[in-house]
Amino acid sequence: DGPSRVLYTTAPNPSNGVLASFGPLPVVWGSAFQIIDTKSRTYINQINLPFLGAKIKLIATFIELPNPTIDKYDETNAWLVTFRDIGFYLPNSKSPIFKKEFPANTTRVWKFGYVDEEGFRVVLAGKSGDPEDDYL
């Protein structure tokens, strides 16, 4: 539970904190955080922008998958994450000034390969749960 800073990811923008790029070089980026609330089963991927104190938040819900179907990850905890919306928030604002909803059933499978007491975790995420489409 709570916020965790995203230190490294192979996921595409904006999950990695990069909002715009020119070829391989990031042009605009922010600090990316994942905020998880297991009680309400909500997940926020939040990017704190380096200007104006603004934020971009992707809001999602999740359910636990008790027995992942991929043999390689049978011993790994897994979630089915359903994306709800993404919005642009001004400082101290609880409501976005711009929000876009995801199409129904926009989901990803998260597989937790490692979690420690301090909140450090390694997560593989992909569209299907198949290792072929996983991002770190």
C-alpha positions in Angstrom: 0.0 0.0 0.0 1.0 3.6 -0.6 3.3 5.3 -3.1 6.3 3.6 -4.7 8.7 5.4 -7.1 9.2 3.8 -10.5 12.9 3.4 -10.7 13.1 1.5 -14.0 10.7 0.2 -16.6 10.7 -1.1 -20.2 7.0 -0.1 -20.5 6.1 2.4 -23.1 5.3 6.1 -22.4 3.9 7.5 -20.2 4.3 4.6 -17.7 8.0 5.3 -17.6 7.6 9.0 -16.8 8.5 10.2 -20.3 5.7 12.3 -21.8 7.4 13.3 -25.1 10.5 12.1 -26.8 12.6 12.9 -29.8 13.9 9.5 -31.0 15.6 7.8 -28.1 15.9 11.0 -26.1 13.3 12.1 -23.5 12.2 15.7 -24.0 9.6 16.1 -21.3 9.6 13.8 -18.3 8.5 13.7 -14.7 8.8 11.5 -11.7 6.7 8.4 -12.0 5.0 6.8 -8.9 2.6 3.9 -8.4 0.1 4.4 -5.6 -1.6 1.2 -4.6 -4.5 0.9 -2.1 -5.2 -2.8 -1.5 -8.3 -2.1 0.6 -10.1 -0.2 -2.2 -8.4 -2.2 -4.9 -7.3 0.9 -6.7 -4.1 1.7 -8.5 -2.8 5.1 -9.6 0.1 5.6 -11.9 1.1 9.2 -11.2 3.6 11.4 -13.0 4.7 14.5 -11.2 5.5 17.1 -13.8 8.6 19.3 -13.4 6.6 22.4 -14.1 3.7 24.0 -12.3 3.4 21.2 -9.8 0.9 19.5 -12.1 0.3 15.8 -12.3 -0.9 13.2 -14.7 -2.8 10.3 -13.1 -3.9 7.0 -14.6 -6.6 5.5 -12.4 -7.2 1.7 -12.4 -8.8 -1.0 -10.4 -7.5 -4.5 -9.8 -8.5 -8.0 -8.8 -6.2 -10.7 -7.6 -5.7 -13.7 -9.8 -5.3 -16.6 -7.4 -3.9 -19.1 -9.9 -2.2 -17.5 -12.9 -2.5 -19.7 -16.0 1.0 -19.2 -17.2 3.2 -22.1 -16.0 6.3 -19.9 -15.6 4.5 -17.8 -13.0 2.5 -20.4 -11.1 4.1 -19.3 -7.8 3.8 -15.6 -8.5 1.0 -13.3 -7.2 -0.8 -11.8 -10.1 -3.5 -9.0 -10.6 -5.8 -8.3 -13.5 -5.6 -4.5 -13.7 -8.5 -2.6 -15.4 -7.7 0.9 -16.6 -10.5 3.5 -16.0 -9.2 6.9 -17.0 -6.2 9.2 -17.3 -6.3 12.9 -16.3 -4.3 16.1 -16.0 -4.4 17.6 -12.5 -3.4 21.1 -11.4 -1.6 21.5 -8.0 -3.9 20.8 -5.0 -6.8 19.8 -7.3 -8.8 16.6 -6.6 -10.5 16.8 -10.0 -8.7 16.7 -13.4 -9.0 19.7 -15.8 -8.9 17.1 -18.6 -9.8 13.4 -18.4 -10.0 10.6 -21.0 -11.7 7.3 -20.2 -10.3 4.1 -21.5 -12.4 1.8 -23.6 -14.3 -0.9 -21.6 -12.2 -3.9 -20.7 -8.8 -2.2 -21.2 -6.8 -4.6 -19.0 -3.3 -5.8 -18.2 -2.0 -8.7 -16.2 0.6 -7.8 -13.5 2.8 -10.6 -12.2 4.8 -9.8 -9.0 8.1 -11.6 -9.2 9.5 -10.1 -6.0 8.2 -7.9 -3.2 10.1 -7.1 0.0 9.1 -5.6 3.4 10.2 -2.1 2.3 8.0 -2.0 -0.7 10.6 -2.8 -3.4 9.0 -4.9 -6.1 9.6 -6.3 -9.5 6.5 -6.5 -11.7 6.0 -8.0 -15.1 3.0 -6.5 -16.9 1.5 -7.4 -20.3 -1.7 -7.5 -22.2 -2.4 -11.3 -21.8 -0.2 -12.7 -19.1 1.9 -14.4 -21.7 5.6 -13.8 -21.2 5.9 -12.8 -24.8 4.1 -9.5 -24.2 5.5 -8.6 -20.8 7.2 -5.4 -19.8 9.4 -5.0 -16.8 
